[in-house]
């Protein structure tokens, strides 16, 4: 069963940033229902195996953003 996760993201400033985070998360098998909010500086998504919270954080960091309070 999928777990709903919300991560605070630092460094997003425009809609292109949102698109980059959505794509990075969408490329991970097991992540679905992705919602990235520029207003809240957060990404929410459903997480199921084989994806992990760590793989989501790594994907976000790989496209140039920081995840707060891991």
Helices and strands as residue ranges (DSSP letters): E 3-10, H 15-26, E 31-37, E 42-47, H 53-62, E 66-68
